Amino acid sequence: MKCGLLGRHLAHSYSPQIHSYLGEYPYEIFEIERDSVENFIKNGDFTGINVTIPFKKTVIPFLDALTPIAERMGAVNTIVRRDGKLIGHNTDYFGLHYTFSRMGLCLNGKKVLVLGSGGASVTTVIVLKELGANVVIISRSGENNYSNLHLHTDATAIVNTTPVGMYPHAGVSPIDLDIFPHLEGVLDIIYNPSKTKLLLDATQRNIPCENGLWMLVAQAKEAAEWFTGKKISDDVIPQIYKRMCNKMKNIILIGMPGCGKTTIGKLLAKELNREFVDADAEIIAEAGMSVSEIFEKKREYGFREIETKVLTRLGQQSGLVIATGGGCVTKEENYPLLHQNGTIFWIKRDTNSLSTNGRPLSQSGKLEEMYRIRKPMYEQFADFEVTNDGTLEDIVAKIVKELNK
């Protein structure tokens, strides 16, 4: 038995990891160009494969049969060999149904906007119509487009099927949610970053929202059933989802200078077998000078500009433990940079115990005043708070416990 994923640029795919949780079968990456698709499908060494963009339609002429669902979708993302024939199926259909069910939205008779008109949009529209929604497709040049969104302010839900906001071009949203006062849910099928700007905006407005990881895991579960010929309980979906979330998300430490973020971060990274990154060290490398020299030559404003540039790069990566500088919370624009792919822990420590060595602002003699100003900022940024008043091992254990809840 040999399975895998067929596509073009697959270096950042999470499918191999997900399938490793679903069954004990080989799952490889097959990166090819369009002109090699026919030969691969007809002569490739595989038992079953998943197909991702841009080949979900390309593979269809080379298959012997399609399931009714694949025919309806007009796209194939799963191919299996059965009795010498190649059968094409679409598990995105199940993945979307599962995701909408999990969100608990009642869409019957309600207006739902689907952003985008590509392949993912087609599947989404079919599923939404089966759920009774009144679907409006928003495209760049169609009758309903981004210039006349004011006609649809009564929308109940929004589904983004475009790549806008996806890694490595994160930090942008396809629409402004402020013009939709009746939203009950937002789904972005992007899963990297885990929180696109669209989802961060929804969260800020207390609108229930999800990313595309639920769909990715659910569709993989059904694909595994096709590969193995064995039924797999839906109960594995939330289990794998949680494992993938923990693996994908950065663990980010914030807090006052000298509170122990770097030491704790290194120990935490070792405990979890992750890469550790010190944001201040990255800033030094970026600027080509020490922190003290940056403050001397560029002042705090210049330092913060470099810091944001570094956090932009680090925040888009996955699976890191990142120790930030104590003042990163003073720039509001750093909030989405850190939250898009991260869980943030505020390391709290009594100001009398803070180290000031090599820290220009801390050496000013105004630590108490600095803490008073920054405290509400730390509270705003943090997902969790951990007090550094015990052993390093105790603190690491507290963080790991929160991550595993």
N, C-alpha and C positions, 0 to 999 in steps of 0.2 A: 504494500500500500504506500503510495507516494502522493502527497498533497502539497498545495502551495498557493501563492498569490501571483496573478499575472497582471502586469501593468508597465508603466514607463519609469516613473521616478518613485521608488519605494523604500528609500533608505530610512525614512522616518515612520514606516508603517508599524502599527501596533498589532497587526493580525497574527504574526507568528507567536507573540507572547500570549494572546488570547487563546489561540488554538492549543497552546501547550497546556492550558488549564482544562481544555475540553476533552482531550483524548491523547492516547499514546501513539500518535502517528506522525511520521515526518512531515514537516510543513516548511517549504522552501520559498524563496523569493525568485520570481522569474521576470527579470526586467528585459523587455525587448522593444523594438520599434514597430510601427504599424505594418511595414512591409514584410515583417517576419511572423505576423499573427497567424496567417493561414497555415504555414508550415508547422508552427508550434502546435496549433490545435489538432491538426491531422496526424502529426508524427511525434509529438512531445511525449516524454516519459512521465505520465502522471495517471493517477487513479481518479482524483478529483481536484479541481482547482477553483479558487475564487478569482473573479475578474473585477478589476477596478477601472476607473477612468484612465485613459480615454477609450477603452476597448469594449465597453458593455454592449454596444450595438455592433461593433466591428466583427465580433466572434459569431454572430447569429448565422450568417450564410454558410458557415463551415460545420454546423451542428446537424445531427440527424433528426432531432425532435426538440420541441419546446414544451414545457409544462403550460397548462392554461394560464397560470399566473404570469409566467414570463411572456407569453403572447400578449396578454393584456398590458403589461408594463412596456413592452417593446424594447426590453433590455434584459440582459443576462448577467448575473454576478456569481453564479455557481454552475459548474459543469462537472458531470460525473460520467464515467464509463459504465454502461450496463448492457450486458449481453452483446458486447462488441459495438455498441452504438454510443454516440455522444449525446447526452441529454442536457439541455440548458434550463436552468431554473432561476428565479429571482427571490432571494431571501430578504432583500430590503423591504419587501412588502410586509413580511412578518415583523421585521425590526421596527418599522414605523407604527404598525398597529400596537405592538407592545409598548412603545414609548408613549403614544397618546393615551393608552389605557393607564399607564403608570402615573401620568400627569393628572389624571382624574378630571379632565375637562369635559364638560357637557357641551358638545359642539353642534348638536342637532338644531338646524334652523338658524344658526348664527353665522355671521360673516367672518371669514378667515382669510387673511392676506397671505399669499405665498410669494415670497420674493425670489425672482428668477424663473427662467423658462427652459432650463436645460434638462438633462436626464433625471436628476434628483427631483426636480420639480414635477415631472410627469408622475412618478411614483407617489409623491406626496399628495398631489391633487386627487389621484384615484382613491387613495386611502381616506382622505378627508371627505370626499363625496360619499363614500360608503358609511361614514360616520354621521352623515346628514348635514354637513356644513355647506354653507353657501360660499363657494371658493372664488376669490378674485386673484388672478395672477398679475403680479406687478413686474414688468420687464422694463428694459431701458428704452424701447421704442414702440411698445405695443399700445393698444388703446388705453390701458391702465398702466401708467408709468410713474416715475418718481417726481414728475412735475405736477401731477394732479392727485397726489395723495390726500389732499384736502377733501376729496370726494368720498373718502373711506374712513373718516374719523370715527365711525360707528363700529369699527372692527372689534371683534371679541378676542381674537388671537392672531398671532403673526408667526410664520415659519420662514426662516431664512434658509434658502437652498443655494445661495450664491457663495463664492469663495471670499467675499468681502469680510475682512477681519481675521482671516486665517494666517497662521504662521507661514512665512516669516514677515508677513505684512499686517501684523496685529495692530490694535489701537485705533481702528476706524470702524464705523458702523454704517450699514447701508441706509438707515433711516433715523429720524429723530422721534423718540417715543412720546414726546410731550404733546404731539398732536392727536394722540389716541387715548382719550380719557376713560374708555370702557374696557381696556384690556384685562383679560382674565388669565392669559398665559402667553409665553413666548418660547419657541423652540428654535434653536440654532443648530443645524446638523453638523456644524464644525465642532470638532472635539480637541483641536490643538490650535490655540490655547484652550484650556478648559473653560475659561470665562472670557468670551469675546467682549468687545466694548458693548455690543448689543445686549449681552447678558448682564454685564456690570450695570448698564443703564437700567435694565429691568429690575435688578436686585435693589438698586438705589430707590426705585419707585415702589418697592414691595409687590412687584408683579411676579407670580410664580413662573419659574423658567427652568429649562434644562438644556444641556448641550447634546451633541450627537453621539456621545459615548454609549448611552443606553441602546441606541439603535445599532451601533457597531457591534456591541457584545451580543445583543439579541439575534441579529442576523447571522453572526458567526455560530451561535448555538444551533440554529436550524441548518446551516451549512454543514456543521459537524455531523448532524443526523444523516444528511445525505451522503456524506463521505463514508460513514461507518455502517449505515443501515440500522442504527440503534436509536431508540427514543431517549432523549435527554430531558430531564425535568427542567422546567422554567426556573426552578429554585436556584439553579446555578448562576443565573444572569446577575442578580444583585450581588452575589458572592464575588463573581469575577469583576463586576463593575467596581466594587470597593477595592479589590486588589489592584486593579489598573489605576484607579484614582491615586492610591497611595504611591504607586510606582511612578506615575507621571508627574505629580505635583512637586514643585520645589518646596522645601521647608525653609522658611525665611525667619531670621532672628532680628528683632529690632530692640531698641532700648538705649538708655543713656550710655555715653562713652565710658568705658571702663567697667561695665556691668558683667563682663565675662562672655560676650557673644562669640568671640573667636575661639576661645578655649572650649566652650560648650559645643560650638558648631563642629569643631574637629573631632571631638569625642563622639558626638551624635552621628557624624558621617561614617566614622569607623564602625559604630554599632549597627548601622543600617546598610553598610557596604555601599555608600554613596560618595560622589565627588564633593569635596568641600571647596567653597569659593569665598574668599574674603573680599568684599566690595572695595574696601580701602586699598587693598593691594592692587586690585584691578584699576583703581583710579590713579594710583602712583604709576603703574605701567602705561596707562593711557596718556598721562601728562608728561611722563619722563622726568618727574621730580618728586620729592617727598611731600607729604601733606603740609608740613610747616612751610616749605618753599612755595607751595601752591597758594597758601593763605597770604604769604608775604608778597607774592607777585600779582596774584589775581584777586585777592580778598575772598571773603566767604562766598560772595555771589559767583565768582568764577569757579570756585570749588564745587558749588552746587550744580552748576551747568555741566561740569565734567561728570559729576556723580549721576545726574539724570541720564546722560548719554550711556554710561556704564550699566545702569539699572535697566535701561531699555533693552540692551543686549542680553543681560543675564535673565531678565524676567521672561523672555521668550523661550528660554531653554527649559528642559524638563529633568526632573529627578535629582536636582542639586540640593545641597545644604548651603544656604547663603547667609553669611554674617554681614549685616549692613552697618553703615556708619550711623552714629547716634542721631545725626540731624537730618537723615533722609526723609523723616516725616514732616519736615518744615515746608516741603514743596508738595502741594496737593496733587500735582500731576504724577508724582511717584506712586500714588495709591493704585491706579489701575495697572501700572507697570508691574508691580509686585503681586497684585491679586489675580492677574489674568491666568497665572499658572502656579499660584503658590498658596500655601497655608502659613499664616503669619503668627509667630509667637513673640509676645512682649516679655523680655527678660527683665524682671523688676529687681532692683537692689537698693538698699539704703544709700543715700548720697554720701554718707560718711565713709562708706566702704568702697567708693568708686576710685579706680586708678586714674590719675591725671597725667601720667608720664607720656610725653610725645603727643599730647592732645592740646592744640592751641586754644580752643575755646574753653576747655575744662580748666586750663591754667590761668584763666582770667580772674579766678576767685569768686565767680558768680554761679556756682553749681546749683545752689538752691533755687535761684531765680530762673536758671535755664530749665530745671526740672518742672517748676511751676508752669512755665509757658508750654513745655513740650508734653506734659502729662496728658492733656485732653487729645493731643495729636496721636500719641501712642495708643490711647484707648480707641480712637477712631480707626486706626490702621489694623489693630490686632484682632485676630480670630480667637486667640487664647492668651491667657496671662500665666506666667510661671515665675515664682519668686526664687531668686538665687540666694537662699539662706541656709543651704545644707551642702552636702558633698556634690561634686560634679556628677557623680554616678546617679545620685538622687534626682537631680534636675533632668538629666537625660531620660531617666526612667519615666518621669512625669510627662515629658514631651511624647515619648513613644506610646504611653498609655492613652493620651488624647488622640493620637493618630490612629490608634487601633479601635477606638470606640465605634 
